[in-house]
Amino acid sequence: MTRCLPALLASLLLSACAPSPPPTQGTVTTDQGRTGVTGYIRYWPGDLPIVLSVPHDGALAPAGIPDRTTGVTVRDSHARALAEAIRDALQARFGRAPHLVVCELSRRKVDGNRPLAEGAADPQAAQAWRDYHGAIDAAEQAVLARSPHGLYLDIHSHGHPKQRLEIGYLLKADDLRLTDLRLDTDATVAARSSLRALSRRTPAKFSELIRGATSLGGLLGARGLPAVPSPTESLLNGDPYFSGAFDIEAHGSRDGGRLDAAQLEVPRMLRDTPEHRAATAQAIAESLEVYFERHFGTRLR
């Protein structure tokens, strides 16, 4: 996705000359944000080796951009506010913030979590799509300028019956039903996951990385946030589950990128009120501290 970077950097230089308005949601205060060429993308730079993105909680729906006629157009309610709460919690805990990229254009107009041909049906929407991925590229390059590795989390919301976090690693439900022995000995499973690079560095077995006590799901579950996959939550036949999509394909390590990635699908009860978002964000911040120490060999403090 680095092909998006030159246009984004040019736009950032332009935006630096005139301050942009403050965010319209949440409590992010470290930076006013930076816009891309279209003005529909917000990027708050950070200094932690973590990138957050929100592709589906945009409210802007200009009449001049036609609605998409294929694919899902439902808004991920409260996903942006949750991402901002996560950024605030990380800033408070570590004195440093993650990078945050938000698409403010409605999902009816653009879907950054799909390939360009599917995600945009209009030149303006296509430019917003490029701005969005260009901002993630810029965040990735900033992380790698300071750290050898990093983590990218794509934030979404779901309405599935089971009120638990769904953590997507580009592995299908059938993959997650494999035995620990199969996960640990079949190298093709790790190779097609968004944690491909991390699986080759960490001393942990792949089953531990995906659903063990020190997996993201395991750490979140230990802090009161039920999550799948994890030691206590598994996928039964027929359970709906989001395994991840274009964002973590394009910016994760499966296809050679240096950031590992996961898609976080958050249930309503963990994002519907400021109090719930704050508690969820705090648990995520605590979990990431342990996760980075255990698997990245990095202290975030």
For each residue, the residues with C-beta under 8 A, 3 or more apart:
1: 4 133 134 136 137 250 251
2: 5 137 141
3:
4: 1 7 8 130 131 133 134 137
5: 2 8 9 134 137 138 141
6: 9 10
7: 4 10 11 36 37 130 131 134
8: 4 5 11 12 36 37 131 134 135 137 138
9: 5 6 12 13 138
10: 6 7 13 14 37
11: 7 8 14 15 34 35 36 37 131
12: 8 9 15 16 34 43 138
13: 9 10 16 17
14: 10 11 17 18
15: 11 12 18 20 34 35
16: 12 13 34
17: 13 14
18: 14 15
19: 32
20: 15 32 33 34 35
21: 24 32
22: 32 33
23: 26 28 32 33 42 84
24: 21 104
25: 80 81 84
26: 23 80 81 83 84 85 88
27: 84 85 88
28: 23 31 33 44 84 87 88 100
29:
30: 44 46 87 91 97
31: 28 34 44 45
32: 19 20 21 22 23
33: 20 22 23 28 42 43 44 102
34: 11 12 15 16 20 31 42 43 44 45 135
35: 11 15 20 38 39 40 41 42 43 131
36: 7 8 11 39 40 41 43 127 128 130 131 132 134 135
37: 7 8 10 11 127 130 131
38: 35 41 105 124 127 128 131
39: 35 36
40: 35 36 58 60 103 104 105 110 128 131
41: 35 36 38 101 102 103 104 105 128 131 132 135
42: 23 33 34 35 100 101 102 104
43: 12 33 34 35 36 99 100 101 102 135 138 139
44: 28 30 31 33 34 87 97 99 100 101
45: 31 34 99 139 142
46: 30 50 51 87 96 97 98 99 100 139 142
47: 96 97 146
48: 90 94 96 97 98 99 300
49: 143 146 147 149 150 151 292 296 298
50: 46 90 98 99 143 150 151 152 153 288
51: 46 98 99 100 101 136 139 140 143 150 151 152 153 251 259
52: 83 86 87 98 99 100 101 153 154 155
53: 83 100 101 102 112 132 136 152 153 154 155 247
54: 57 76 79 80 83 100 101 102 103 155
55: 103 107 111 112 113 132 154 156 247
56: 74 75 76 79 103 107 111 113 156 157
57: 54 75 76 77 78 79 80 81 102 103 157
58: 40 75 102 103 104 105 106 107 109 110
59: 75 104 106
60: 40 104 105 106 109
61: 65 105 106 108 109
62: 65 109 124
63:
64: 124
65: 61 62 105 109 110 122 124 125
66: 109 121 122
67: 73 108 109
68: 71 73 107 108 109 110 111 119 120 121 125
69: 121
70: 118
71: 68 111 114 118 119
72: 107 111
73: 67 68 106 107 108 111
74: 56 107
75: 56 57 58 59 106 107
76: 54 56 57 79 107 155 156 157
77: 57 157 271
78: 57 81 82 157 271 272 277
79: 54 56 57 76 82 83 155 156 157 266 271
80: 25 26 54 57 83 84 102 155
81: 25 26 57 78 84 85 271 274 277
82: 78 79 85 86 155 157 266 270 271 277 280 281
83: 26 52 53 54 79 80 86 87 100 102 155
84: 23 25 26 27 28 80 81 87 88 100
85: 26 27 81 82 88 89 274 277 278 280 281
86: 52 82 83 89 90 98 155 280 281 284 285
87: 28 30 44 46 52 83 84 90 91 97 98 100
88: 26 27 28 84 85 91 92 281
89: 85 86 92 93 278 281 282 284 285
90: 48 50 86 87 93 94 96 97 98 285 288 300
91: 30 87 88 94 95 96 97
92: 88 89 285
93: 89 90 285 286 289 300 301
94: 48 90 91 285 289 300 301
95: 91 301
96: 46 47 48 90 91 300
97: 30 44 46 47 48 87 90 91 100
98: 46 48 50 51 52 86 87 90
99: 43 44 45 46 48 50 51 52 139 142 143
100: 28 42 43 44 46 51 52 53 54 83 84 87 97
101: 41 42 43 44 51 52 53 54 132 135 136 139
102: 33 41 42 43 53 54 57 58 80 83
103: 40 41 54 55 56 57 58 110 112 128 132
104: 24 40 41 42 58 59 60
105: 38 40 41 58 60 61 65 109 110 125 128
106: 58 59 60 61 73 75 109 110
107: 55 56 58 68 72 73 74 75 76 110 111
108: 61 67 68 73
109: 58 60 61 62 65 66 67 68 105 106 120 122 125 128
110: 40 58 65 68 103 105 106 107 119 120 125 128 129 132
111: 55 56 68 71 72 73 107 114 118 119 120 129
112: 53 55 103 119 129 132 133 246 247
113: 55 56 119 154 156 245 246 247
114: 71 111 118 119 245 246
115: 118 119 246
116: 119 120 126 129 130
117: 120
118: 70 71 111 114 115
119: 68 71 110 111 112 113 114 115 116 125 129 246
120: 68 109 110 111 116 117 125 126 128 129
121: 66 68 69 125
122: 65 66 109 125 126
123: 126 127
124: 38 62 64 65 127 128
125: 65 68 105 109 110 119 120 121 122 128 129
126: 116 120 122 123 129 130
127: 36 37 38 123 124 130 131
128: 36 38 40 41 103 105 109 110 120 124 125 131 132
129: 110 111 112 116 119 120 125 126 132 133
130: 4 7 36 37 116 126 127 133 134
131: 4 7 8 11 35 36 37 38 40 41 127 128 134 135
132: 36 41 53 55 101 103 110 112 128 129 135 136
133: 1 4 112 129 130 136 137 250 251
134: 1 4 5 7 8 36 130 131 137 138
135: 8 34 36 41 43 101 131 132 138 139
136: 1 51 53 101 132 133 139 140 152 247 250 251
137: 1 2 4 5 8 133 134 140 141 251
138: 5 8 9 12 43 134 135 141 142
139: 43 45 46 51 99 101 135 136 142 143
140: 51 136 137 143 144 150 152 251 257 258 259
141: 2 5 137 138 144 145
142: 45 46 99 138 139 145 146
143: 49 50 51 99 139 140 146 147 150 259
144: 140 141 147 148 150 258 259
145: 141 142
146: 47 49 142 143
147: 49 143 144 150 298
148: 144 258
149: 49 197 198 201 258 259 260 296 298
150: 49 50 51 140 143 144 147 258 259 260
151: 49 50 51 259 260 261 262 288 291 292 296
152: 50 51 53 136 140 247 248 251 252 259 260 261 262
153: 50 51 52 53 261 262 263 264
154: 52 53 55 113 244 247 248 261 262 263 264
155: 52 53 54 76 79 80 82 83 86 264 266
156: 55 56 76 79 113 242 263 264 265 266
157: 56 57 76 77 78 79 82 265 266 267 268 271
158: 166 240 242 265 266 267
159: 267 268
160: 166 239 240 241 267
161: 240
162: 228 239 267
163: 226 267 268 269 270
164: 225 226 227 228 233 267
165: 217 220 225 226 227 228 264 265 266 267 270
166: 158 160 227 228 241 242 264 265
167: 216 217 227 228 229 262 263 264 265
168: 171 194 241 242 243 244 245 248 262 263 264 265
169: 193 194 195 210 243 244 248 262 263
170: 192 193 194 243 244 248 249 252 254
171: 168 175 176 189 192 193 210 243
172: 175 176 243
173: 176 177 235 239 241 243
174: 177 178
175: 171 172 178 183 189
176: 171 172 173 210 211 228 229 234 235 241
177: 173 174 234 235
178: 174 175 182 183 186 189
179: 182 183
180: 183 184 205 207
181: 184 185
182: 178 179 185 186 189
183: 175 178 179 180 186 189 190 205 206 207 210
184: 180 181 205 206 207
185: 181 182
186: 178 182 183 189
187: 190 191
188: 191 192
189: 171 175 178 182 183 186 192 193 206
190: 183 187 193 195 196 199 200 206
191: 187 188 196 254
192: 170 171 188 189 196 254
193: 169 170 171 189 190 196 199 210 254
194: 168 169 170 244 248 249 252 253 254 260 261 262 263
195: 169 190 198 199 209 210 252 253 260 261 262
196: 190 191 192 193 199 200 252 253 254 260
197: 149 200 201 253 257 258 260
198: 149 195 201 202 209 253 260 295 296
199: 190 193 195 196 202 206 209
200: 190 196 197
201: 149 197 198 295 296
202: 198 199 209 294 295 296
203:
204: 208 209 212 214 294 295
205: 180 183 184 208 209 212
206: 183 184 189 190 199 209 210
207: 180 183 184 210 211 212
208: 204 205 211 212 213 214 215
209: 195 198 199 202 204 205 206 212 214 215 295
210: 169 171 176 183 193 195 206 207 215 217 229
211: 176 207 208 215 217 218 229 230 231 234
212: 204 205 207 208 209 215 218 231
213: 208 218 219 222 231
214: 204 208 209 218 219 290 291 294 295
215: 208 209 210 211 212 218 219 229 230 231
216: 167 219 220 227 262 287 291
217: 165 167 210 211 220 221 227 228 229 230 231 233
218: 211 212 213 214 215 221 222 227 230 231
219: 213 214 215 216 222 223 286 287 290 291
220: 165 216 217 223 225 226 227 230 283 284 287
221: 217 218 224 225 226 227 230 231 232 233
222: 213 218 219
223: 219 220 283 286 287
224: 221 279 283
225: 164 165 220 221 270 280 283 284
226: 163 164 165 220 221 230 232 233
227: 164 165 166 167 216 217 218 220 221 230 233
228: 162 164 165 166 167 176 217 233 234 235 239 241
229: 167 176 210 211 215 217 233 234 235
230: 211 215 217 218 220 221 226 227 233
231: 211 212 213 215 217 218 221
232: 221 226
233: 164 217 221 226 227 228 229 230
234: 176 177 211 228 229
235: 173 176 177 228 229 239 241
236: 239
237:
238:
239: 160 162 173 228 235 236
240: 158 160 161
241: 160 166 168 173 176 228 235
242: 156 158 166 168 245 263 265
243: 168 169 170 171 172 173 263
244: 154 168 169 170 194 247 248 249 261 262 263
245: 113 114 168 242 248 249 263
246: 112 113 114 115 119 249 250
247: 53 55 112 113 136 152 154 244 250 251 261 263
248: 152 154 168 169 170 194 244 245 251 252 254 261 262 263
249: 170 194 244 245 246 252 254 255
250: 1 133 136 246 247 255 257
251: 1 51 133 136 137 140 152 247 248 257 259 261
252: 152 170 194 195 196 248 249 255 257 259 260 261 262
253: 194 195 196 197 198 256 257 258 259 260 261
254: 170 191 192 193 194 196 248 249 257
255: 249 250 252
256: 253
257: 140 197 250 251 252 253 254 261
258: 140 144 148 149 150 197 253
259: 51 140 143 144 149 150 151 152 251 252 253
260: 149 150 151 152 194 195 196 197 198 252 253
261: 151 152 153 154 194 195 244 247 248 251 252 253 257
262: 151 152 153 154 167 168 169 194 195 216 244 248 252
263: 153 154 156 167 168 169 194 242 243 244 245 247 248
264: 153 154 155 156 165 166 167 168
265: 156 157 158 165 166 167 168 242
266: 79 82 155 156 157 158 165 270 271 280
267: 157 158 159 160 162 163 164 165 270 271
268: 157 159 163 271 272
269: 163 272 276
270: 82 163 165 225 266 267 276 277 279 280
271: 77 78 79 81 82 157 266 267 268 276 277 280
272: 78 268 269 276
273: 276 277
274: 81 85 277 278
275: 278 279
276: 269 270 271 272 273 279 280
277: 78 81 82 85 270 271 273 274 280 281
278: 85 89 274 275 281 282
279: 224 270 275 276 282 283
280: 82 85 86 225 266 270 271 276 277 283 284
281: 82 85 86 88 89 277 278 284 285
282: 89 278 279 285 286
283: 220 223 224 225 279 280 286 287
284: 86 89 220 225 280 281 287 288
285: 86 89 90 92 93 94 281 282 288 289
286: 93 219 223 282 283 289 290
287: 216 219 220 223 283 284 290 291
288: 50 90 151 284 285 291 292 300
289: 93 94 285 286 292 293 300 301
290: 214 219 286 287 293 294
291: 151 214 216 219 287 288 294 295 296
292: 49 151 288 289 295 296 298 299 300
293: 289 290 296 297 298 299 300
294: 202 204 214 290 291
295: 198 201 202 204 209 214 291 292
296: 49 149 151 198 201 202 291 292 293
297: 293
298: 49 147 149 292 293
299: 292 293
300: 48 90 93 94 96 288 289 292 293
301: 93 94 95 289
